[in-house]
Amino acid sequence: MNYTLGAVFLALCLFAGMVVILEVGRRIGIRRVAVDAEGVREGAGAVEAAVFGLLGLLLAFTFSGAAARFNTRRVQIVEEANAVGTAYLRLDLLPAAEQPPLRDLFRSYLDSRLAAYRKLSDTEAAMKELNHSIQLQKEIWTRAVAASEGQDYHSARMLLIPALNQMIDITTTRTAARKMHPPVIIFVMLAVLSLVGSLLAGYGMARAKTRGWFHIFGYAIIMAAAVYVILDLEFPRAGFIRVDSFDQVLVETRKSMD
């Protein structure tokens, strides 16, 4: 919730800033009209086209990237569920006496993974749970390797070890993907271009006899909402747009282990 309030606050600040800058641009335009009514629009079209073209390109770039990363995170949840489920099933290849403790470890491991992602709003608690799951990974690996020793279980080792390796690798992949975001300068540039665009839009309204509130608020609301949606897509476990529903795939995998 703290992130949600922070993102909404930033969007509201951007909205308010654009409304103010639109008015500033309008007043600058009015003064220019009073001095040079004929030349007020001279060369403005080229500047506006360049700024708004760049703004549109940056919006498209950041939105497309955020949406792609959001989809990638959803796919990785399914990949982890498949990796854990496959490794769990291949425990059947081990000696019967070695299977129960490993199955218990798998259940604890998946419970820990789910708990870690549910606690992401609390960084310290989430890191503690992630470290716990890493320790469980090591114990599962050690026990599985020891249980598959010997010529009689060579085939089991050939099938189980790669599955365990994939199960471990996907956790690293997901952790790295969670930290992948555009550089902060991209968001700063997006905010700056939004404000510059507001200035130019306000300047273009200078010839109107009254303020076009519909256009002023319409422009500010749309731009602020677009920036908010981009931020929400970048952090899909903190805002309104979430990947939590896809965790149900892991939950179903955990139920299948009972």
C-alpha positions in Angstrom: 0.0 0.0 0.0 2.9 2.4 0.7 4.1 2.0 -2.9 0.6 2.5 -4.2 0.2 5.8 -2.3 3.6 6.9 -3.4 2.9 6.2 -7.1 -0.5 7.9 -6.9 1.2 10.9 -5.2 3.8 11.1 -8.0 1.1 11.0 -10.6 -0.9 13.7 -8.8 2.2 15.9 -8.6 2.8 15.4 -12.3 -0.8 16.3 -13.0 -0.7 19.4 -10.9 2.6 20.4 -12.4 1.3 20.1 -15.9 -1.8 22.1 -15.1 0.4 24.9 -13.7 2.8 24.8 -16.6 -0.1 24.8 -19.1 -1.2 28.1 -17.5 2.3 29.5 -17.5 2.7 28.6 -21.2 -0.7 30.3 -21.9 0.3 33.5 -20.2 3.6 33.6 -22.0 1.7 33.1 -25.3 -0.7 35.9 -24.4 2.2 38.3 -23.8 3.7 37.3 -27.1 0.4 37.9 -28.8 0.2 41.4 -27.3 3.7 42.2 -28.7 3.7 40.3 -32.0 0.3 38.9 -32.9 1.4 37.8 -36.4 4.6 36.1 -35.4 3.3 34.3 -32.3 3.1 30.9 -34.1 6.2 31.5 -36.3 8.4 28.4 -36.0 6.3 26.9 -33.1 5.0 24.1 -35.2 8.4 22.6 -35.8 9.3 22.8 -32.1 6.0 21.3 -31.0 6.3 18.4 -33.5 9.8 17.6 -32.3 8.9 17.7 -28.6 5.6 15.9 -28.8 7.1 13.3 -31.2 9.9 12.6 -28.8 7.4 12.5 -25.9 5.2 10.0 -27.8 8.2 7.9 -28.7 9.4 7.8 -25.0 5.9 6.9 -23.8 5.7 4.1 -26.3 9.1 2.8 -25.4 8.6 2.8 -21.6 5.1 1.4 -21.8 6.1 -1.4 -24.2 9.1 -2.3 -22.1 7.0 -2.3 -18.9 4.3 -4.5 -20.5 6.9 -6.9 -21.9 8.6 -7.2 -18.4 5.2 -7.7 -16.8 4.4 -10.6 -19.2 7.8 -12.1 -18.7 7.3 -12.2 -14.9 4.0 -14.0 -15.4 5.6 -16.6 -17.7 8.4 -17.1 -15.2 5.9 -18.1 -12.5 4.5 -20.8 -14.7 8.1 -21.9 -15.6 8.9 -22.2 -11.9 5.8 -24.2 -11.2 6.7 -26.6 -14.0 10.3 -26.9 -12.9 9.3 -27.7 -9.3 6.6 -30.1 -10.3 8.8 -32.0 -12.7 11.6 -32.3 -10.1 9.1 -33.5 -7.5 7.7 -36.2 -9.8 11.2 -37.4 -10.6 11.8 -38.2 -6.9 9.9 -41.4 -7.7 13.2 -42.6 -9.3 15.1 -42.6 -6.0 15.2 -45.3 -3.4 11.9 -45.6 -1.5 13.5 -44.8 1.8 15.0 -41.5 0.5 11.8 -40.2 -0.9 9.7 -39.1 2.2 12.3 -36.6 3.6 12.9 -35.1 0.1 9.2 -34.7 -0.4 8.9 -32.9 2.9 11.7 -30.6 1.9 10.0 -29.9 -1.4 6.8 -28.9 0.4 8.7 -26.6 2.8 10.6 -25.2 -0.1 7.5 -24.3 -2.2 5.8 -22.9 1.0 8.9 -20.7 1.5 8.9 -19.5 -2.1 5.2 -18.5 -1.9 5.7 -16.7 1.4 8.7 -14.8 0.1 6.6 -13.2 -2.7 3.7 -12.5 -0.4 6.1 -10.6 1.8 7.7 -8.4 -0.9 6.1 -5.3 0.6 8.3 -5.9 3.6 11.9 -6.1 2.1 13.5 -7.4 5.2 11.0 -10.2 5.8 11.1 -11.1 2.1 14.9 -11.4 2.0 14.8 -13.5 5.1 12.3 -15.9 3.5 14.3 -16.0 0.2 17.4 -16.9 2.2 15.5 -19.7 3.9 14.4 -21.0 0.5 18.0 -20.9 -0.7 19.0 -23.0 2.3 16.3 -25.5 1.5 17.5 -25.6 -2.1 21.0 -26.6 -0.9 19.6 -29.3 1.4 17.4 -30.7 -1.4 20.4 -30.8 -3.8 22.7 -32.5 -1.2 20.1 -35.1 -0.3 19.2 -35.8 -4.0 22.8 -36.2 -5.1 23.5 -38.6 -2.2 20.3 -40.6 -2.8 21.1 -41.1 -6.5 24.6 -42.4 -5.9 25.5 -45.9 -7.2 25.3 -47.6 -10.5 21.7 -48.8 -9.9 20.5 -45.2 -9.7 22.6 -43.7 -12.6 19.4 -43.2 -14.7 17.7 -41.5 -11.8 20.6 -39.1 -11.4 20.6 -38.3 -15.2 16.9 -37.3 -15.0 16.7 -35.8 -11.5 19.8 -33.6 -11.4 18.9 -31.5 -14.5 15.4 -31.0 -13.2 16.7 -29.8 -9.8 19.2 -27.6 -11.7 16.4 -26.0 -13.6 14.3 -25.5 -10.5 17.2 -23.7 -8.8 18.1 -21.6 -11.9 14.5 -20.2 -12.3 14.7 -18.7 -8.8 17.8 -16.7 -9.9 16.1 -15.7 -13.1 13.0 -14.5 -11.3 15.0 -12.6 -8.7 17.0 -10.9 -11.5 13.8 -10.1 -13.4 12.3 -8.5 -10.4 15.1 -6.0 -10.3 15.1 -5.2 -14.1 13.8 -1.7 -14.6 14.7 1.2 -16.9 17.3 3.7 -15.6 15.8 6.4 -13.4 16.9 9.0 -15.9 14.3 7.6 -18.4 11.5 8.4 -15.9 13.0 11.8 -15.2 13.2 12.5 -18.9 9.6 11.4 -19.3 8.4 13.7 -16.6 10.4 16.6 -18.0 9.1 16.1 -21.5 5.6 16.0 -20.1 6.1 19.4 -18.5 7.8 20.9 -21.6 4.9 19.5 -23.7 2.5 21.2 -21.3 4.3 24.5 -21.7 4.1 24.3 -25.5 0.4 23.2 -25.3 -0.4 26.2 -23.1 1.5 28.5 -25.4 -0.6 27.2 -28.3 -3.8 28.2 -26.4 -2.8 31.8 -26.1 -5.1 33.1 -28.9 -8.2 31.7 -27.2 -10.3 34.3 -25.4 -11.0 32.0 -22.4 -9.2 29.0 -20.9 -9.9 25.7 -22.4 -10.4 23.8 -19.2 -11.5 20.6 -21.0 -8.3 20.5 -23.0 -6.1 21.5 -20.0 -7.4 18.9 -17.6 -7.8 16.3 -20.4 -4.2 16.6 -21.4 -2.9 16.5 -17.8 -5.1 13.6 -16.7 -4.2 11.4 -19.7 -0.4 12.1 -19.3 -0.4 11.5 -15.6 -2.5 8.3 -15.9 -0.1 7.0 -18.6 2.9 7.6 -16.4 1.2 5.9 -13.4 0.2 2.8 -15.5 3.9 2.5 -16.6 5.1 2.6 -13.0 2.5 0.1 -11.9 3.5 -2.3 -14.6 7.1 -2.0 -13.6 6.3 -3.0 -10.0 3.5 -5.6 -10.4 3.5 -6.8 -6.8 3.1 -3.4 -5.2 0.4 -1.5 -7.0 -3.0 -2.1 -8.6 -1.7 -4.1 -11.6 -0.4 -7.4 -10.1 0.9 -10.8 -11.0 -0.3 -12.3 -7.7 -3.1 -14.2 -9.5 -0.5 -16.2 -11.4 0.9 -17.4 -8.1 -2.2 -19.7 -8.1 -0.2 -21.9 -10.4 2.4 -22.5 -7.7 -0.4 -22.9 -5.1 -1.9 -25.7 -7.2 1.5 -27.3 -7.6 1.9 -27.2 -3.8 -1.6 -28.8 -3.3 -0.6 -31.6 -5.7 2.2 -32.5 -3.2 -0.1 -33.3 -0.4 
